[in-house]
Amino acid sequence: MPKTAPLRTRRGQLAEPMSSLGELLRQWLPRQRWFAGKDRPVAELGLLSMTELFPGCLHLLVHTGQGSVPSPGGAPPAGDCYQLLLGVREQPSPRLGRAIIGQVQDGPLAGRTVYDALHDPRTAQLLLERFRHSGKAGPLRFEADPARPVPGGLAPRLLDAEQSNSSLIYGDEFILKLFRRIQPGVNPDLEVPDALARQGCGRVPAPVAWMRTTHPYGATLGVLQPFLHGASDGWTLSLNALAAGDEFTVQAHELGQAMGDVHLALASAFPVGAPGENGRTAAAMTERLTAAAHCVPALQPFVPGLRAAFAALSTCDWGPPAQRIHGDLHLGQVLRAGRDWFVIDFEGEPSRPLAERRSAHSPVRDIAGMLRSFDYAARQRRPWRPEWARRCREAFCAGYAARAGWDPRKKHGLLRAYETDRAVYEVLYEARHRPDWLPVPMAAIERLAVRGD
């Protein structure tokens, strides 16, 4: 293994790297899948904290600022904080390949090659050792549940499928999720599974260790959880069923039961609010619709019907009380191992403020997200299978009602409004990022605007 020269100055302090790394990171960051605002160059780049985790590996929190681009219904973001683990070597291994960021040309790191250290098996193994034992490294804090020990020597592999974060699998026994975009406060993906474990809810893998920082602010940086070896996500299972011409109603019913269990556990683990203020919720949904229609002209013919769906929400009964929810529920956020369903990724929508993701919402929002996901699955290949989706939606709601004690289908106006709001969000997302997928949410928009079912 190539030797790594020390990264310390004569005074024992870490050398300031941003003068050397700035230009390399400006070019590299926008190319990463987890980086927000890929359509804008990095205009500002500042160092918030830096810690040498072990020789040859720097942990950085960096602040990025980008040029102003108006966003629907709001001001452009002032900037973001990102977590980076950078390897520094004089002679990097050729196996690092695309993980290499570049060679530093000047400054204290001149002549060395910098790379994304998560691609380095040695770094990944040393990182696990940090998680296995509670301790400190500068502003970083590693904490572990002593009741759930983690064995050492587990072989690491980096998942390629991650979008907003990065994950490492250790020996097919544990999964480490490292959050890339960092916000102050406890991340729901640590807070919620930990609380549900204390409730005895077996539908969610419990955290065994976690990493946080105390500077520049308190924030969760990563969570280590059991890995469900051999499990398949709901999206893959549903597409396999469609390809084979099979129904998915039994699985959808059982998935509804699982979500009913999770919502009940969440209601016990966290404070429950009053039923949502439907008038205020309808106004917010209408505002989002107006902004989206301004950006996506295809929405405009359907705006009157969609507004009617939101207006009807104001006259609905209160519905279920507000509570903690998943926040970004779809078929890719659930796993089936054996005959059991498990729910993962409680981070919520990473683009939303953390305070919003940790607040109480109507559980109907989660239900609407899953119903839209069935519709997405049914439209992945032609001929589209709207009846397949309808049967899955019915089965999911029936399973949920059997556990939760109330039937989403009997809250028609409430469910229609939340599903419409979700479909509007999907239209905006697809128009910006995946134009070829735009017909999928647009088909739902037409259904919800015209018939409202």
N, C-alpha and C positions, 0 to 999 in steps of 0.2 A: 504494500500500500504506500503511495507517495507520501513523503513527509510534509507536514504543514508548518511553515515558519510561524513564530509567535506573532500575535496581533497586538501586543501591548507596547506602549511607549516606555521610555526609561523610568518614568514616574509610576509605572504600573497601571496607568489608566488606559482604557481602550482608545485607540487612535480614532479620531474623527473621520468617518468614511465618506460623508456625503459629497465632499469636494471631489473625491475620486469616483464615486459610484453614481452621482447624479445623472449624468447623461446616459449611462447604460440603463438605469432604471426607468428613465423617461421613455426610452424606446421599448423596453421589455414589458412594462406594466400593462399598457393598453392591449397587448397581444394575449394576455391571460384571460381564460374563460371567466374567472371569478372577479375580474376588474369591471367596475361599473363605469358607464360613460365612455364606451369604446369609440364613440364617434367624435370625441374631443381630445386634443393633445393635452398632455400634462404640463400646465403652465407653471405650477409651483410644486416644489418637492422639499419637504422639511423633515428633519429627524426629530421624533418625539421621545424615543428611548432606544438604547442599544445595550445588549447584554451578550457577553461571550458565554454561551451555554457550555461549550467544551472546546478544546483546541481545534481551530479551523471552522467553527460554526458560530455565526453571529445571529442573534435574534433582534430584529428591528421592528419598531412601530413607526411608520412613516405617514406623514400627512401629505395628501395630494390636493391640489387646486386646479380646476380646469376652467376653460373659457366659458363665458355665460351663454347658455342656450335656453330659451324660454321653455318651461315645462307646463303642460296643461293644468290650469287651476292652481299654480303655485310658482314661487320664485325659484331660480336655479340654485342648486345646492352650493353651499360655501366650500365644501371639500369633504374628503373622506379620510379615514384612518385605516391602514392596511397592516396586517401582520406578515412579516417576511422572515424566513429562515434561510440565510445565505451561507453557502460553503465557500471557503477561500483557500485556494491551493496554488502552489507554484507550478505543479505538473499534474493537472487533473486527469482522471482516468478516461480513456476514450469511451467507456461504457456510459458515461453521463450524457453524451449525445445532445439531444434537444434541451436538456436541463441547463446547459451552459448559457449564461447571460452575456458574458464577454470578458475580455482581458482589460484590466485597468491600465490606463496609459500614464497617469501621473498621480501625485499625492502619496499618502502613506501606504497605499496598497498597490503602488505601481509595479507592473510586471506580473501580478498575480491574476489568476482566472477566478471569476465569481460565478456561482451557479445556484440553482434552486436546490437546497440541501435535502429536501424531502425525497429527491430521486436517488439519494446516496444511501445504500443499505447500512453502511456504518453509522451514519447520522441517525437513521431511523431506529437502529438498535439502541444507541445511546439515549435517544429521546425516550424510548420506552423505559429505560432504567430510571430516568428522571420521574416518570409518572408512577413507577412502582413504589417509590419511597417519598414520603412527604419531606419537603425541604424548600429552600430559598435559593434564588440566583438573582442577585440585584433586586429589581422591583418585581420579579416573577415569583409566584408562589405555586408549588406543586402540592396537592392535597389528595389523599387516598382514603378510601373506606377500609378500615382495618378488618372489617368482617368479610370483605371480598378480596382476598389476596390475588395478585397477578404473578404467574410464574415468569422467570426470566428466560432468555435465550430463544424467544419466539421469532421465527423468520418473518421479516416485514415484506409487504408488497404495497405499492401505491396504486390506488384506484384511479382509473382514467376517466370514469364516467362523471366525476363530480363537476358541478357547475359553479355554485357560489362559494364553495369551501374546498378543502383538500382532506382526503381520508387515507389512512394507512390501515391495512389489515395485518394483524400479528398472529401467525400460526393458525389462521382460520378459527381463532378463539376470541379475539378482541378486535374492536375497530376504534381507531382514534380519529375523531373529527377535529381538525384545526380550522377555526373560523378565520377567514381572510379579511373580511370587512368588519372592523371592530367599532362597537359603540359602547359608551359608558353603561355600567350596570350588569346585573346577572343575566346571562343569555337564557332564554326560555328552554333551550335544548339541554341545559343542565338543571334548571329550576324545576321544570315540569316532571321529567322522568324521576328525579329524586323524590319529589313530593308524592308521585303516584306509587313509587316503591314503598314508601312509608305507609301508604294506604293498603298495601297488599295487592295492588293491581298487577296481575301478571301479563297484561297485554303490551307492556312497554318495557324494553330492556333497561335495567337500572344502571346508573353511572357507577363506576368503580374507582375512578380517579379523574382529576380535573386540574386545569392550569388557569391561573388568573394573574392579573397584574395590578399593582398598586400605584403605578405611575405611567403615564401622566394622569390617569384616572383609573378607578376600579372597573375592571372589565373581565369577562370570561374569554379565554383564549382557545381552550380546547377541552374536549371531554372524551374519556376512554370508557367504552361500554362493551358488554358481551356481543360477540358477532354470531348471528344466527346462521350457522353453517348449513348449507344445503337449502336455505330458504329462497323463494322466488317472489319477486315483487308483483303486486296486483296488475300492473300495466302489462308485464310480460305474459302473465297467466291469461289475462283477458284476450290479448291478441292471439295467443296460441289457441284458445277456445274458438275464436272467430275463424282462424285459418282452417281449423278442423271441422268447422260447421257445427260446433257443439254449443249448447246453452251454457250460461254462466250463472243461472238464477240461484242454484243451491249455494254456490260460493258467495254470491252477492248477499243473500239472506244472512249467511253466517258473518259476513263482513259488517252488515248492519248491526248484528248483535254485538260484535266486538266494539263498534263505535259507541253503541249504547252503554256498554260497560265502561269505556274510557270517559265518556261525558259524565256518568254518574260519579266516577272516582274523582274527576276534576272538580265537580260540584262539592264534594266532601273535603277535598284537599285545600281549596282556595275559597275565599269569601264569595258569596253569591249576591249579585245585585238585584235591583228591582227589574221587572220586565222592561225591555227597551222602549225608549220614547220613539214611537213609530213615526211621528211627524218630523222630528229632527233627523231620524235615519233616512226617511224618504227625501228630505231636502238635500242631504249630503249625496245620496244616490243620483238625484236629478242634476246636481252640480257636476258630478263626475261624467254623467252622460253628455252634458252640454260641452264640456271640454273635449271629450273623446270625439264627438261628432264634428267639432271644429277641425280636428286633426285627420279624421278618416271620413271623407265625403260619403262613402258607401253607407254609413250609418244614418245619414240625414233623412232619407224617406221614411225611416222607421221611428224617428224621434217621437212623434205624437203618441203612437201606441206604447212605446216604452215608458214615456212619461205617465201614461195612464196606469201602467203597472205600479209605478212608484206612488202615484196619487192614491191608488186603492190601498196601499200599505197604511196610509194615514187613518183609514177607517177600519182597519183590522183590529181584532182584540189584541191584548198585550202580547200573547204568546208566552213561550218559556222564559224564565228569568235569565238575565245576562250572567255569564260565568266565564271562567277561563276555557278556551277552546284550543284546537290545534292551530288554526289560523291559515293553513295552506294545504288543506286536505285534498288529495287526489290519489289515483291508483298507484302512482309511483312512491307514495309515502306509507304504503302498507306492505307487509311481508307475510307470506304463508309458509309456515314450517310444519310439516305433517298435516294435521287437520285444523291447526290453529292459526288465527290471524293475529298479527302484531302491528302496532302503530309506531312509526319512527319519525324523526326529524320534526321536532316541536319548535324549531327556530322561528316559524312563521315566514312571512315574505321578507327577505333580507332588506329590500328597498324601503320598507316601512320603518318609522322611528321605533326604537326599542320600547319606549313607554307605551306606545300604541299596541305593540305585539304582546305586552305583558298585561294589558287591561282586559276587562270583561267584555264579552260580546255575546250576541245571540248564538246558541248552538246551531241554529238554522244555517248560519254562514258555512259551517263545516259540511253540513248535509248537502247544501247547494253545490259546494265544490266537488263532492264525490259524484253527484248526479251529472254534473257537466263532464266529469272524467269518463263516465260510461259513454256519453255521447261522443267524446273524442275518440275513444277506442272503436266505436262502431263505424266511424268514418275514416278509418285508416286505409281502407282499400275499397275499390268499387267492385260490385255494387254496394252502396252504403246500406247499413243494416239498422235503420231507425227503430224497427220493432224489437230487435235484439236489445238495443239500449233501453227501450221503454220497459221491457220485462225485467231487465236488471235493476232499473230504477225502482220499480214496484217492489221487487224482492228485497232490495236494500232497505227501503222505508219500512217494509213489514218486519224485517229483522230488527231494525232499530226500535220500532214501536214495542216489540215484544220485550225488550230490555229496559228501555227508557221510561215506559209508562205513558207516553203520548205519541201520537201518530203524526209525522210531518205532513202526510197527505191531507189531513184534516185542517191544516193551517195553510190552505191553498194560497191566499193572498200574500201571506208572509213568505212562503217558499218561492212563489213566482217572483216577488221583488228581489230576493237575495240571488236567485238564479239569474235574473236579468242583469243585476249589478255585476255578477261574475262574468257573464257573457260580454258585457260592455268592456270590462277589463281585458278579456281575451282578445277582443277585436283590436284594441289599441296595441296590445303586445304583439299580436301576429303581424299587424300592419307595419310595425317598426322592425321586427326581428325575423319573421318567417312569413313573408307575403304569400307563399304558396299554400300556407295553412289557413289563410283568412276565410275561405269558404266554410270551414268547420264552425267557428262561432257565428258567422253570418247566418247559417242555416238555423241556429238556435234563436238568433235575434228575430228572424222572420216569424218563427213559430211563436215566440213569446209576445211579439208586438201585435200579431194578427189574431191568434186564437187564445193566447194566454194560458196554455196548458203545459 
